[in-house]
Amino acid sequence: MVTTPLPYTVTWEKLPDDFVLDDEPVDTINQPSLAAALTESLELAGRLPDDALTITTYGICATLSGRVVVKAPDWGYIPSIRVSREEVKRSYTPQLQGDVPAIVMEFLSVTEGGEYSIKPTYPPGKWFFYEQILQVPNYAIFEPDSGALEVYRLDNAKHYQIREPDENSRYWIAEMGLFLGVWQGIWENRSGYWLRWWDEAGDLLLWGSELAMQERQRAEQERQRAELLATKLRELGIDPDSL
């Protein structure tokens, strides 16, 4: 496949301090929770290095023939930044300030947000920007109401190709060493479909509430074992409190 030359000269420049960022609210009430759920399990599993950055409706910048373009994916993961977090408080410029995101995600809503837009002219569509300008290796599009997940991978010709899930309906994200998939259940009072991570062994990366429940179950099992042992000792005429 022949790669079509870009209609721009792409440079990587810091966002001007006086640049006005779009501050419109997110499309749905569920989007912040969906994003927070992805980040929390990474952090609790020790899968979020100090120099890594997760982003939520946060501007990723590039300069196209002298004109700044900013796109804000609903969630993304940047493996490593090379500047202080203070420098990327408002926005992030790949190449200049650190790595290209390993993955960006968009959560579909009733409002058409152009997640599939390949529009190349200025300002370019999201798909074109992620694929041709940033060259993000993984692009996920998730529909929370139905649980439908599409994952695209950048091929050698720098075009996204849709991927087929594995036998567990998950997708291997090589840059993160994790599987991405859909899980159904309740978290933070929302019942529905969620995007979640599984490790190389197929173990689910847990949220804090799940870890707490797991610990409570462990403590209860220990209590039951101790009570059973105490009962057996008493049956043998031994006072467990004297041991």
KELO-203316 format. One record per residue (C-alpha): z, x, y. Coordinates in steps of 0.02 Angstrom, whole numbers, padded with zeros to 5 digits, always signed. Example, Ala and Ser with C-alpha at 12.3 -4.5 7.8 and 13.67 -1.06 7.14 Angstrom:
+00390+00615-00225 +00357+00684-00053 
END
This chain:
+00000+00000+00000 -00048+00067+00170 +00084+00063+00305 +00021-00009+00469 +00063+00102+00618 +00199+00031+00729 +00144-00043+00895 +00287+00051+00979 +00358+00222+01008 +00533+00209+00935 +00674+00308+01014 +00860+00303+00985 +00957+00290+01147 +01131+00232+01192 +01139+00056+01258 +01155+00060+01449 +01328+00012+01509 +01255-00124+01619 +01151-00202+01479 +01200-00385+01459 +01232-00426+01277 +01208-00600+01207 +01380-00679+01198 +01331-00846+01121 +01451-00908+00987 +01406-00894+00803 +01305-01035+00728 +01438-01109+00613 +01626-01106+00590 +01603-01026+00418 +01513-00868+00473 +01666-00769+00530 +01756-00808+00366 +01606-00759+00261 +01596-00593+00352 +01784-00560+00348 +01788-00592+00160 +01657-00456+00130 +01753-00328+00232 +01929-00368+00170 +01893-00334-00013 +01807-00170+00028 +01956-00111+00129 +02087-00162+00001 +01988-00078-00139 +01979+00085-00043 +01792+00066-00025 +01789+00081+00164 +01795+00264+00218 +01869+00310+00386 +01698+00348+00459 +01615+00191+00389 +01586+00037+00496 +01568-00146+00450 +01487-00255+00581 +01492-00442+00617 +01370-00520+00742 +01368-00350+00825 +01221-00269+00914 +01112-00139+00827 +00999-00054+00953 +00831+00032+00962 +00717+00071+01108 +00536+00019+01084 +00415+00100+01204 +00551+00110+01335 +00620-00066+01309 +00787-00096+01226 +00798-00214+01077 +00965-00274+01010 +00984-00376+00850 +01153-00435+00785 +01159-00466+00597 +01294-00581+00532 +01363-00438+00429 +01317-00258+00394 +01383-00096+00323 +01357+00075+00402 +01407+00217+00283 +01451+00343+00418 +01461+00354+00607 +01464+00522+00696 +01549+00468+00856 +01717+00392+00900 +01741+00206+00875 +01768+00189+01061 +01586+00242+01087 +01522+00103+00975 +01636-00034+01042 +01493-00135+01117 +01345-00087+01008 +01277+00042+00888 +01121+00150+00892 +01069+00219+00721 +01008+00400+00712 +01094+00438+00877 +01270+00383+00830 +01265+00386+00640 +01180+00319+00486 +01058+00176+00472 +01149+00025+00399 +01146+00025+00208 +01133-00164+00210 +01122-00305+00336 +01151-00488+00298 +01106-00651+00380 +01194-00816+00340 +01074-00961+00358 +01127-01111+00460 +01051-01272+00521 +00990-01179+00675 +00833-01077+00641 +00881-00899+00682 +00720-00811+00637 +00792-00721+00484 +00617-00716+00408 +00524-00675+00568 +00397-00534+00548 +00340-00551+00729 +00291-00374+00782 +00265-00403+00968 +00407-00377+01090 +00540-00433+01060 +00510-00415+00873 +00580-00535+00744 +00733-00494+00641 +00639-00458+00480 +00517-00342+00569 +00659-00254+00660 +00763-00223+00504 +00613-00176+00397 +00497-00079+00511 +00606-00015+00653 +00777+00019+00576 +00712+00032+00397 +00873-00038+00325 +00860-00013+00136 +00939-00181+00088 +00922-00351+00173 +01016-00503+00108 +00991-00683+00163 +01125-00805+00108 +01132-00994+00119 +01319-01038+00112 +01299-01224+00077 +01190-01203-00078 +01246-01029-00130 +01067-00966-00132 +01055-00777-00108 +00898-00674-00080 +00909-00485-00083 +00764-00377-00025 +00740-00191-00053 +00635-00073+00054 +00497+00001-00053 +00409+00169-00033 +00284+00092+00086 +00427+00031+00197 +00406-00153+00155 +00538-00271+00089 +00516-00330-00090 +00622-00471-00159 +00735-00417-00302 +00779-00505-00462 +00965-00516-00503 +01037-00436-00659 +01103-00532-00810 +01262-00572-00712 +01161-00640-00563 +01212-00489-00458 +01120-00355-00361 +01158-00170-00368 +01175-00095-00193 +01152+00089-00233 +01205+00154-00062 +01376+00071-00084 +01397+00094-00271 +01434-00091-00287 +01359-00253-00350 +01335-00399-00230 +01339-00577-00294 +01390-00756-00263 +01562-00825-00309 +01623-01004-00294 +01801-01048-00249 +01930-01062-00110 +01980-00934+00019 +02065-00966+00187 +02055-01154+00162 +01866-01152+00136 +01801-01213-00031 +01624-01160-00068 +01510-01013-00103 +01554-00836-00050 +01471-00667-00058 +01577-00543-00155 +01577-00366-00223 +01595-00302-00401 +01619-00120-00448 +01519-00016-00571 +01625-00080-00716 +01594-00261-00667 +01769-00288-00597 +01784-00402-00447 +01850-00325-00286 +01996-00436-00243 +02054-00512-00080 +02232-00490-00019 +02284-00664-00075 +02218-00628-00250 +02309-00461-00259 +02470-00547-00205 +02448-00680-00339 +02411-00546-00468 +02572-00457-00419 +02672-00619-00431 +02601-00651-00604 +02646-00474-00658 +02824-00496-00593 +02841-00662-00684 +02781-00585-00847 +02908-00445-00827 +03046-00572-00795 +02998-00671-00950 +02994-00514-01057 +03166-00463-00992 +03237-00635-01030 +03164-00632-01206 +03238-00461-01239 +03408-00517-01173 +03403-00670-01287 +03364-00563-01440 +03505-00442-01397 +03629-00586-01382 +03572-00651-01551 +03618-00479-01619 +03789-00489-01537 +03747-00366-01400 +03786-00404-01219 +03630-00353-01121 +03733-00336-00963 +03833-00197-01043 +03682-00089-01074 
END
